[in-house]
Amino acid sequence: GHYGLAEMRKPMTANYKKLLEEVKQLVNKSDPLRLLQQGAPSDEYDQEIAKILAHLHKCETVDELRRSVFTIFLESFGSTNAGSELDYQELASALYQLKARK
């Protein structure tokens, strides 16, 4: 089932919550599977966002981050829907810049 992000990690630090919001904005803006464009709810990617956040600090380069993000979407949505790894380049770059500012 789809769990809300709040249930996945309690208690959430203010810092974590802020970062989560920023990652969510980037992912939703990128809308990798065009689901939001098609009218999906804004929490559509919440599970993937939580996973991305968990991987964020482990990734040292944009390439690692792109591979990681792609893998997360691949596992959630399957290869037909997830597209190719290069489709996630822009999102990975944005996430990397966010990480670099922290």
Secondary structure, DSSP 8 states (H G I E B T S, - for coil): ----HHHHSSS--HHHHHHHHHHHHHHHHH-TTSTTTTT--TTTTHHHHHHHHHHHTT--SHHHHHHHHHHHHHHHHHHHHH--GGGGHHHHHHHHHHHHH-
